[in-house]
Amino acid sequence: GNQWYFGMKAHIGVDEFSGLVHHVHCTAANVADVTVMHTLLHGKEDSVFGDSGYTGADKRGELQDCDAAFFIAARPWTIHAIGNKRERARAQRWE
């Protein structure tokens, strides 16, 4: 219903190979993930991974100069909308 909470989110940039954290950016919970992705990148990335909250990040102006490959998870309803069961199962495994 109308239940809501105050909250915060921590957006974390982690090195793909070493697992070391290189950036942490805290925001209010109502700030969209995609709007802060550029603060998590150091500029030397080859690839960027994110959950579906980062959908469209590669099209944002702040990241136009980023040459990294973006791997962003699909939104759940996108996968559920796939009519073919075999294709849907493949998409779920990929995620």
Phi and psi restraints in degrees (range 20) as a CNS / XPLOR table:
assign (resid 1 and name C) (resid 2 and name N)
       (resid 2 and name CA) (resid 2 and name C) 1.0 -100.5 20.0 2
assign (resid 2 and name N) (resid 2 and name CA)
       (resid 2 and name C) (resid 3 and name N) 1.0 17.4 20.0 2
assign (resid 2 and name C) (resid 3 and name N)
       (resid 3 and name CA) (resid 3 and name C) 1.0 -75.5 20.0 2
assign (resid 3 and name N) (resid 3 and name CA)
       (resid 3 and name C) (resid 4 and name N) 1.0 133.7 20.0 2
assign (resid 3 and name C) (resid 4 and name N)
       (resid 4 and name CA) (resid 4 and name C) 1.0 -147.2 20.0 2
assign (resid 4 and name N) (resid 4 and name CA)
       (resid 4 and name C) (resid 5 and name N) 1.0 163.9 20.0 2
assign (resid 4 and name C) (resid 5 and name N)
       (resid 5 and name CA) (resid 5 and name C) 1.0 -136.6 20.0 2
assign (resid 5 and name N) (resid 5 and name CA)
       (resid 5 and name C) (resid 6 and name N) 1.0 153.6 20.0 2
assign (resid 5 and name C) (resid 6 and name N)
       (resid 6 and name CA) (resid 6 and name C) 1.0 -81.3 20.0 2
assign (resid 6 and name N) (resid 6 and name CA)
       (resid 6 and name C) (resid 7 and name N) 1.0 146.7 20.0 2
assign (resid 6 and name C) (resid 7 and name N)
       (resid 7 and name CA) (resid 7 and name C) 1.0 -166.9 20.0 2
assign (resid 7 and name N) (resid 7 and name CA)
       (resid 7 and name C) (resid 8 and name N) 1.0 171.7 20.0 2
assign (resid 7 and name C) (resid 8 and name N)
       (resid 8 and name CA) (resid 8 and name C) 1.0 -130.7 20.0 2
assign (resid 8 and name N) (resid 8 and name CA)
       (resid 8 and name C) (resid 9 and name N) 1.0 158.4 20.0 2
assign (resid 8 and name C) (resid 9 and name N)
       (resid 9 and name CA) (resid 9 and name C) 1.0 -128.5 20.0 2
assign (resid 9 and name N) (resid 9 and name CA)
       (resid 9 and name C) (resid 10 and name N) 1.0 143.2 20.0 2
assign (resid 9 and name C) (resid 10 and name N)
       (resid 10 and name CA) (resid 10 and name C) 1.0 -109.4 20.0 2
assign (resid 10 and name N) (resid 10 and name CA)
       (resid 10 and name C) (resid 11 and name N) 1.0 119.9 20.0 2
assign (resid 10 and name C) (resid 11 and name N)
       (resid 11 and name CA) (resid 11 and name C) 1.0 -98.4 20.0 2
assign (resid 11 and name N) (resid 11 and name CA)
       (resid 11 and name C) (resid 12 and name N) 1.0 128.3 20.0 2
assign (resid 11 and name C) (resid 12 and name N)
       (resid 12 and name CA) (resid 12 and name C) 1.0 -125.7 20.0 2
assign (resid 12 and name N) (resid 12 and name CA)
       (resid 12 and name C) (resid 13 and name N) 1.0 129.7 20.0 2
assign (resid 12 and name C) (resid 13 and name N)
       (resid 13 and name CA) (resid 13 and name C) 1.0 -98.8 20.0 2
assign (resid 13 and name N) (resid 13 and name CA)
       (resid 13 and name C) (resid 14 and name N) 1.0 123.7 20.0 2
assign (resid 13 and name C) (resid 14 and name N)
       (resid 14 and name CA) (resid 14 and name C) 1.0 -125.6 20.0 2
assign (resid 14 and name N) (resid 14 and name CA)
       (resid 14 and name C) (resid 15 and name N) 1.0 139.1 20.0 2
assign (resid 14 and name C) (resid 15 and name N)
       (resid 15 and name CA) (resid 15 and name C) 1.0 -67.4 20.0 2
assign (resid 15 and name N) (resid 15 and name CA)
       (resid 15 and name C) (resid 16 and name N) 1.0 130.8 20.0 2
assign (resid 15 and name C) (resid 16 and name N)
       (resid 16 and name CA) (resid 16 and name C) 1.0 -61.7 20.0 2
assign (resid 16 and name N) (resid 16 and name CA)
       (resid 16 and name C) (resid 17 and name N) 1.0 -34.3 20.0 2
assign (resid 16 and name C) (resid 17 and name N)
       (resid 17 and name CA) (resid 17 and name C) 1.0 -96.3 20.0 2
assign (resid 17 and name N) (resid 17 and name CA)
       (resid 17 and name C) (resid 18 and name N) 1.0 -44.0 20.0 2
assign (resid 17 and name C) (resid 18 and name N)
       (resid 18 and name CA) (resid 18 and name C) 1.0 -88.1 20.0 2
assign (resid 18 and name N) (resid 18 and name CA)
       (resid 18 and name C) (resid 19 and name N) 1.0 -23.6 20.0 2
assign (resid 18 and name C) (resid 19 and name N)
       (resid 19 and name CA) (resid 19 and name C) 1.0 80.9 20.0 2
assign (resid 19 and name N) (resid 19 and name CA)
       (resid 19 and name C) (resid 20 and name N) 1.0 6.1 20.0 2
assign (resid 19 and name C) (resid 20 and name N)
       (resid 20 and name CA) (resid 20 and name C) 1.0 -79.9 20.0 2
assign (resid 20 and name N) (resid 20 and name CA)
       (resid 20 and name C) (resid 21 and name N) 1.0 140.0 20.0 2
assign (resid 20 and name C) (resid 21 and name N)
       (resid 21 and name CA) (resid 21 and name C) 1.0 -78.6 20.0 2
assign (resid 21 and name N) (resid 21 and name CA)
       (resid 21 and name C) (resid 22 and name N) 1.0 129.6 20.0 2
assign (resid 21 and name C) (resid 22 and name N)
       (resid 22 and name CA) (resid 22 and name C) 1.0 -115.4 20.0 2
assign (resid 22 and name N) (resid 22 and name CA)
       (resid 22 and name C) (resid 23 and name N) 1.0 -18.0 20.0 2
assign (resid 22 and name C) (resid 23 and name N)
       (resid 23 and name CA) (resid 23 and name C) 1.0 -144.5 20.0 2
assign (resid 23 and name N) (resid 23 and name CA)
       (resid 23 and name C) (resid 24 and name N) 1.0 141.4 20.0 2
assign (resid 23 and name C) (resid 24 and name N)
       (resid 24 and name CA) (resid 24 and name C) 1.0 -133.7 20.0 2
assign (resid 24 and name N) (resid 24 and name CA)
       (resid 24 and name C) (resid 25 and name N) 1.0 129.4 20.0 2
assign (resid 24 and name C) (resid 25 and name N)
       (resid 25 and name CA) (resid 25 and name C) 1.0 -131.9 20.0 2
assign (resid 25 and name N) (resid 25 and name CA)
       (resid 25 and name C) (resid 26 and name N) 1.0 117.8 20.0 2
assign (resid 25 and name C) (resid 26 and name N)
       (resid 26 and name CA) (resid 26 and name C) 1.0 -99.5 20.0 2
assign (resid 26 and name N) (resid 26 and name CA)
       (resid 26 and name C) (resid 27 and name N) 1.0 137.7 20.0 2
assign (resid 26 and name C) (resid 27 and name N)
       (resid 27 and name CA) (resid 27 and name C) 1.0 -137.9 20.0 2
assign (resid 27 and name N) (resid 27 and name CA)
       (resid 27 and name C) (resid 28 and name N) 1.0 168.2 20.0 2
assign (resid 27 and name C) (resid 28 and name N)
       (resid 28 and name CA) (resid 28 and name C) 1.0 -66.0 20.0 2
assign (resid 28 and name N) (resid 28 and name CA)
       (resid 28 and name C) (resid 29 and name N) 1.0 154.2 20.0 2
assign (resid 28 and name C) (resid 29 and name N)
       (resid 29 and name CA) (resid 29 and name C) 1.0 -63.9 20.0 2
assign (resid 29 and name N) (resid 29 and name CA)
       (resid 29 and name C) (resid 30 and name N) 1.0 -22.8 20.0 2
assign (resid 29 and name C) (resid 30 and name N)
       (resid 30 and name CA) (resid 30 and name C) 1.0 -85.8 20.0 2
assign (resid 30 and name N) (resid 30 and name CA)
       (resid 30 and name C) (resid 31 and name N) 1.0 2.8 20.0 2
assign (resid 30 and name C) (resid 31 and name N)
       (resid 31 and name CA) (resid 31 and name C) 1.0 -85.6 20.0 2
assign (resid 31 and name N) (resid 31 and name CA)
       (resid 31 and name C) (resid 32 and name N) 1.0 128.2 20.0 2
assign (resid 31 and name C) (resid 32 and name N)
       (resid 32 and name CA) (resid 32 and name C) 1.0 -66.1 20.0 2
assign (resid 32 and name N) (resid 32 and name CA)
       (resid 32 and name C) (resid 33 and name N) 1.0 137.5 20.0 2
assign (resid 32 and name C) (resid 33 and name N)
       (resid 33 and name CA) (resid 33 and name C) 1.0 -56.4 20.0 2
assign (resid 33 and name N) (resid 33 and name CA)
       (resid 33 and name C) (resid 34 and name N) 1.0 -43.1 20.0 2
assign (resid 33 and name C) (resid 34 and name N)
       (resid 34 and name CA) (resid 34 and name C) 1.0 -61.1 20.0 2
assign (resid 34 and name N) (resid 34 and name CA)
       (resid 34 and name C) (resid 35 and name N) 1.0 -26.3 20.0 2
assign (resid 34 and name C) (resid 35 and name N)
       (resid 35 and name CA) (resid 35 and name C) 1.0 -75.9 20.0 2
assign (resid 35 and name N) (resid 35 and name CA)
       (resid 35 and name C) (resid 36 and name N) 1.0 -14.2 20.0 2
assign (resid 35 and name C) (resid 36 and name N)
       (resid 36 and name CA) (resid 36 and name C) 1.0 -113.7 20.0 2
assign (resid 36 and name N) (resid 36 and name CA)
       (resid 36 and name C) (resid 37 and name N) 1.0 2.9 20.0 2
assign (resid 36 and name C) (resid 37 and name N)
       (resid 37 and name CA) (resid 37 and name C) 1.0 -57.5 20.0 2
assign (resid 37 and name N) (resid 37 and name CA)
       (resid 37 and name C) (resid 38 and name N) 1.0 -38.8 20.0 2
assign (resid 37 and name C) (resid 38 and name N)
       (resid 38 and name CA) (resid 38 and name C) 1.0 -61.6 20.0 2
assign (resid 38 and name N) (resid 38 and name CA)
       (resid 38 and name C) (resid 39 and name N) 1.0 -24.1 20.0 2
assign (resid 38 and name C) (resid 39 and name N)
       (resid 39 and name CA) (resid 39 and name C) 1.0 -77.8 20.0 2
assign (resid 39 and name N) (resid 39 and name CA)
       (resid 39 and name C) (resid 40 and name N) 1.0 -11.6 20.0 2
assign (resid 39 and name C) (resid 40 and name N)
       (resid 40 and name CA) (resid 40 and name C) 1.0 -96.2 20.0 2
assign (resid 40 and name N) (resid 40 and name CA)
       (resid 40 and name C) (resid 41 and name N) 1.0 -5.3 20.0 2
assign (resid 40 and name C) (resid 41 and name N)
       (resid 41 and name CA) (resid 41 and name C) 1.0 -104.3 20.0 2
assign (resid 41 and name N) (resid 41 and name CA)
       (resid 41 and name C) (resid 42 and name N) 1.0 140.6 20.0 2
assign (resid 41 and name C) (resid 42 and name N)
       (resid 42 and name CA) (resid 42 and name C) 1.0 -98.1 20.0 2
assign (resid 42 and name N) (resid 42 and name CA)
       (resid 42 and name C) (resid 43 and name N) 1.0 -8.8 20.0 2
assign (resid 42 and name C) (resid 43 and name N)
       (resid 43 and name CA) (resid 43 and name C) 1.0 102.7 20.0 2
assign (resid 43 and name N) (resid 43 and name CA)
       (resid 43 and name C) (resid 44 and name N) 1.0 -9.9 20.0 2
assign (resid 43 and name C) (resid 44 and name N)
       (resid 44 and name CA) (resid 44 and name C) 1.0 -109.4 20.0 2
assign (resid 44 and name N) (resid 44 and name CA)
       (resid 44 and name C) (resid 45 and name N) 1.0 16.1 20.0 2
assign (resid 44 and name C) (resid 45 and name N)
       (resid 45 and name CA) (resid 45 and name C) 1.0 -72.0 20.0 2
assign (resid 45 and name N) (resid 45 and name CA)
       (resid 45 and name C) (resid 46 and name N) 1.0 143.5 20.0 2
assign (resid 45 and name C) (resid 46 and name N)
       (resid 46 and name CA) (resid 46 and name C) 1.0 -95.0 20.0 2
assign (resid 46 and name N) (resid 46 and name CA)
       (resid 46 and name C) (resid 47 and name N) 1.0 -31.3 20.0 2
assign (resid 46 and name C) (resid 47 and name N)
       (resid 47 and name CA) (resid 47 and name C) 1.0 -145.7 20.0 2
assign (resid 47 and name N) (resid 47 and name CA)
       (resid 47 and name C) (resid 48 and name N) 1.0 150.2 20.0 2
assign (resid 47 and name C) (resid 48 and name N)
       (resid 48 and name CA) (resid 48 and name C) 1.0 -128.6 20.0 2
assign (resid 48 and name N) (resid 48 and name CA)
       (resid 48 and name C) (resid 49 and name N) 1.0 129.3 20.0 2
assign (resid 48 and name C) (resid 49 and name N)
       (resid 49 and name CA) (resid 49 and name C) 1.0 -116.8 20.0 2
assign (resid 49 and name N) (resid 49 and name CA)
       (resid 49 and name C) (resid 50 and name N) 1.0 142.6 20.0 2
assign (resid 49 and name C) (resid 50 and name N)
       (resid 50 and name CA) (resid 50 and name C) 1.0 -159.5 20.0 2
assign (resid 50 and name N) (resid 50 and name CA)
       (resid 50 and name C) (resid 51 and name N) 1.0 161.3 20.0 2
assign (resid 50 and name C) (resid 51 and name N)
       (resid 51 and name CA) (resid 51 and name C) 1.0 -80.2 20.0 2
assign (resid 51 and name N) (resid 51 and name CA)
       (resid 51 and name C) (resid 52 and name N) 1.0 -176.9 20.0 2
assign (resid 51 and name C) (resid 52 and name N)
       (resid 52 and name CA) (resid 52 and name C) 1.0 -66.2 20.0 2
assign (resid 52 and name N) (resid 52 and name CA)
       (resid 52 and name C) (resid 53 and name N) 1.0 -13.4 20.0 2
assign (resid 52 and name C) (resid 53 and name N)
       (resid 53 and name CA) (resid 53 and name C) 1.0 -66.8 20.0 2
assign (resid 53 and name N) (resid 53 and name CA)
       (resid 53 and name C) (resid 54 and name N) 1.0 -16.5 20.0 2
assign (resid 53 and name C) (resid 54 and name N)
       (resid 54 and name CA) (resid 54 and name C) 1.0 -100.7 20.0 2
assign (resid 54 and name N) (resid 54 and name CA)
       (resid 54 and name C) (resid 55 and name N) 1.0 14.8 20.0 2
assign (resid 54 and name C) (resid 55 and name N)
       (resid 55 and name CA) (resid 55 and name C) 1.0 -57.6 20.0 2
assign (resid 55 and name N) (resid 55 and name CA)
       (resid 55 and name C) (resid 56 and name N) 1.0 130.7 20.0 2
assign (resid 55 and name C) (resid 56 and name N)
       (resid 56 and name CA) (resid 56 and name C) 1.0 87.3 20.0 2
assign (resid 56 and name N) (resid 56 and name CA)
       (resid 56 and name C) (resid 57 and name N) 1.0 2.0 20.0 2
assign (resid 56 and name C) (resid 57 and name N)
       (resid 57 and name CA) (resid 57 and name C) 1.0 -59.9 20.0 2
assign (resid 57 and name N) (resid 57 and name CA)
       (resid 57 and name C) (resid 58 and name N) 1.0 -37.7 20.0 2
assign (resid 57 and name C) (resid 58 and name N)
       (resid 58 and name CA) (resid 58 and name C) 1.0 -68.0 20.0 2
assign (resid 58 and name N) (resid 58 and name CA)
       (resid 58 and name C) (resid 59 and name N) 1.0 -13.5 20.0 2
assign (resid 58 and name C) (resid 59 and name N)
       (resid 59 and name CA) (resid 59 and name C) 1.0 -97.9 20.0 2
assign (resid 59 and name N) (resid 59 and name CA)
       (resid 59 and name C) (resid 60 and name N) 1.0 -5.6 20.0 2
assign (resid 59 and name C) (resid 60 and name N)
       (resid 60 and name CA) (resid 60 and name C) 1.0 -75.5 20.0 2
assign (resid 60 and name N) (resid 60 and name CA)
       (resid 60 and name C) (resid 61 and name N) 1.0 149.0 20.0 2
assign (resid 60 and name C) (resid 61 and name N)
       (resid 61 and name CA) (resid 61 and name C) 1.0 -58.4 20.0 2
assign (resid 61 and name N) (resid 61 and name CA)
       (resid 61 and name C) (resid 62 and name N) 1.0 -37.1 20.0 2
assign (resid 61 and name C) (resid 62 and name N)
       (resid 62 and name CA) (resid 62 and name C) 1.0 -64.9 20.0 2
assign (resid 62 and name N) (resid 62 and name CA)
       (resid 62 and name C) (resid 63 and name N) 1.0 -21.7 20.0 2
assign (resid 62 and name C) (resid 63 and name N)
       (resid 63 and name CA) (resid 63 and name C) 1.0 -112.1 20.0 2
assign (resid 63 and name N) (resid 63 and name CA)
       (resid 63 and name C) (resid 64 and name N) 1.0 13.5 20.0 2
assign (resid 63 and name C) (resid 64 and name N)
       (resid 64 and name CA) (resid 64 and name C) 1.0 -64.8 20.0 2
assign (resid 64 and name N) (resid 64 and name CA)
       (resid 64 and name C) (resid 65 and name N) 1.0 -27.5 20.0 2
assign (resid 64 and name C) (resid 65 and name N)
       (resid 65 and name CA) (resid 65 and name C) 1.0 -88.8 20.0 2
assign (resid 65 and name N) (resid 65 and name CA)
       (resid 65 and name C) (resid 66 and name N) 1.0 -2.0 20.0 2
assign (resid 65 and name C) (resid 66 and name N)
       (resid 66 and name CA) (resid 66 and name C) 1.0 -80.5 20.0 2
assign (resid 66 and name N) (resid 66 and name CA)
       (resid 66 and name C) (resid 67 and name N) 1.0 122.3 20.0 2
assign (resid 66 and name C) (resid 67 and name N)
       (resid 67 and name CA) (resid 67 and name C) 1.0 -93.5 20.0 2
assign (resid 67 and name N) (resid 67 and name CA)
       (resid 67 and name C) (resid 68 and name N) 1.0 3.2 20.0 2
assign (resid 67 and name C) (resid 68 and name N)
       (resid 68 and name CA) (resid 68 and name C) 1.0 -69.6 20.0 2
assign (resid 68 and name N) (resid 68 and name CA)
       (resid 68 and name C) (resid 69 and name N) 1.0 154.2 20.0 2
assign (resid 68 and name C) (resid 69 and name N)
       (resid 69 and name CA) (resid 69 and name C) 1.0 -83.1 20.0 2
assign (resid 69 and name N) (resid 69 and name CA)
       (resid 69 and name C) (resid 70 and name N) 1.0 131.6 20.0 2
assign (resid 69 and name C) (resid 70 and name N)
       (resid 70 and name CA) (resid 70 and name C) 1.0 -98.8 20.0 2
assign (resid 70 and name N) (resid 70 and name CA)
       (resid 70 and name C) (resid 71 and name N) 1.0 130.8 20.0 2
assign (resid 70 and name C) (resid 71 and name N)
       (resid 71 and name CA) (resid 71 and name C) 1.0 -123.6 20.0 2
assign (resid 71 and name N) (resid 71 and name CA)
       (resid 71 and name C) (resid 72 and name N) 1.0 95.7 20.0 2
assign (resid 71 and name C) (resid 72 and name N)
       (resid 72 and name CA) (resid 72 and name C) 1.0 -112.4 20.0 2
assign (resid 72 and name N) (resid 72 and name CA)
       (resid 72 and name C) (resid 73 and name N) 1.0 131.5 20.0 2
assign (resid 72 and name C) (resid 73 and name N)
       (resid 73 and name CA) (resid 73 and name C) 1.0 -64.0 20.0 2
assign (resid 73 and name N) (resid 73 and name CA)
       (resid 73 and name C) (resid 74 and name N) 1.0 146.7 20.0 2
assign (resid 73 and name C) (resid 74 and name N)
       (resid 74 and name CA) (resid 74 and name C) 1.0 -75.2 20.0 2
assign (resid 74 and name N) (resid 74 and name CA)
       (resid 74 and name C) (resid 75 and name N) 1.0 152.0 20.0 2
assign (resid 74 and name C) (resid 75 and name N)
       (resid 75 and name CA) (resid 75 and name C) 1.0 -68.3 20.0 2
assign (resid 75 and name N) (resid 75 and name CA)
       (resid 75 and name C) (resid 76 and name N) 1.0 145.3 20.0 2
assign (resid 75 and name C) (resid 76 and name N)
       (resid 76 and name CA) (resid 76 and name C) 1.0 -54.8 20.0 2
assign (resid 76 and name N) (resid 76 and name CA)
       (resid 76 and name C) (resid 77 and name N) 1.0 -41.5 20.0 2
assign (resid 76 and name C) (resid 77 and name N)
       (resid 77 and name CA) (resid 77 and name C) 1.0 -69.4 20.0 2
assign (resid 77 and name N) (resid 77 and name CA)
       (resid 77 and name C) (resid 78 and name N) 1.0 -21.6 20.0 2
assign (resid 77 and name C) (resid 78 and name N)
       (resid 78 and name CA) (resid 78 and name C) 1.0 -66.1 20.0 2
assign (resid 78 and name N) (resid 78 and name CA)
       (resid 78 and name C) (resid 79 and name N) 1.0 -41.4 20.0 2
assign (resid 78 and name C) (resid 79 and name N)
       (resid 79 and name CA) (resid 79 and name C) 1.0 -70.6 20.0 2
assign (resid 79 and name N) (resid 79 and name CA)
       (resid 79 and name C) (resid 80 and name N) 1.0 -41.8 20.0 2
assign (resid 79 and name C) (resid 80 and name N)
       (resid 80 and name CA) (resid 80 and name C) 1.0 -65.8 20.0 2
assign (resid 80 and name N) (resid 80 and name CA)
       (resid 80 and name C) (resid 81 and name N) 1.0 -23.6 20.0 2
assign (resid 80 and name C) (resid 81 and name N)
       (resid 81 and name CA) (resid 81 and name C) 1.0 -77.9 20.0 2
assign (resid 81 and name N) (resid 81 and name CA)
       (resid 81 and name C) (resid 82 and name N) 1.0 -11.1 20.0 2
assign (resid 81 and name C) (resid 82 and name N)
       (resid 82 and name CA) (resid 82 and name C) 1.0 -70.2 20.0 2
assign (resid 82 and name N) (resid 82 and name CA)
       (resid 82 and name C) (resid 83 and name N) 1.0 119.0 20.0 2
assign (resid 82 and name C) (resid 83 and name N)
       (resid 83 and name CA) (resid 83 and name C) 1.0 -73.7 20.0 2
assign (resid 83 and name N) (resid 83 and name CA)
       (resid 83 and name C) (resid 84 and name N) 1.0 -38.1 20.0 2
assign (resid 83 and name C) (resid 84 and name N)
       (resid 84 and name CA) (resid 84 and name C) 1.0 -75.9 20.0 2
assign (resid 84 and name N) (resid 84 and name CA)
       (resid 84 and name C) (resid 85 and name N) 1.0 121.8 20.0 2
assign (resid 84 and name C) (resid 85 and name N)
       (resid 85 and name CA) (resid 85 and name C) 1.0 -61.0 20.0 2
assign (resid 85 and name N) (resid 85 and name CA)
       (resid 85 and name C) (resid 86 and name N) 1.0 -39.5 20.0 2
assign (resid 85 and name C) (resid 86 and name N)
       (resid 86 and name CA) (resid 86 and name C) 1.0 -66.2 20.0 2
assign (resid 86 and name N) (resid 86 and name CA)
       (resid 86 and name C) (resid 87 and name N) 1.0 -43.7 20.0 2
assign (resid 86 and name C) (resid 87 and name N)
       (resid 87 and name CA) (resid 87 and name C) 1.0 -65.2 20.0 2
assign (resid 87 and name N) (resid 87 and name CA)
       (resid 87 and name C) (resid 88 and name N) 1.0 -39.6 20.0 2
assign (resid 87 and name C) (resid 88 and name N)
       (resid 88 and name CA) (resid 88 and name C) 1.0 -63.7 20.0 2
assign (resid 88 and name N) (resid 88 and name CA)
       (resid 88 and name C) (resid 89 and name N) 1.0 -42.9 20.0 2
assign (resid 88 and name C) (resid 89 and name N)
       (resid 89 and name CA) (resid 89 and name C) 1.0 -62.6 20.0 2
assign (resid 89 and name N) (resid 89 and name CA)
       (resid 89 and name C) (resid 90 and name N) 1.0 -40.5 20.0 2
assign (resid 89 and name C) (resid 90 and name N)
       (resid 90 and name CA) (resid 90 and name C) 1.0 -63.5 20.0 2
assign (resid 90 and name N) (resid 90 and name CA)
       (resid 90 and name C) (resid 91 and name N) 1.0 -42.6 20.0 2
assign (resid 90 and name C) (resid 91 and name N)
       (resid 91 and name CA) (resid 91 and name C) 1.0 -64.6 20.0 2
assign (resid 91 and name N) (resid 91 and name CA)
       (resid 91 and name C) (resid 92 and name N) 1.0 -38.8 20.0 2
assign (resid 91 and name C) (resid 92 and name N)
       (resid 92 and name CA) (resid 92 and name C) 1.0 -67.5 20.0 2
assign (resid 92 and name N) (resid 92 and name CA)
       (resid 92 and name C) (resid 93 and name N) 1.0 -38.5 20.0 2
assign (resid 92 and name C) (resid 93 and name N)
       (resid 93 and name CA) (resid 93 and name C) 1.0 -65.4 20.0 2
assign (resid 93 and name N) (resid 93 and name CA)
       (resid 93 and name C) (resid 94 and name N) 1.0 -38.9 20.0 2
assign (resid 93 and name C) (resid 94 and name N)
       (resid 94 and name CA) (resid 94 and name C) 1.0 -62.6 20.0 2
assign (resid 94 and name N) (resid 94 and name CA)
       (resid 94 and name C) (resid 95 and name N) 1.0 -39.5 20.0 2
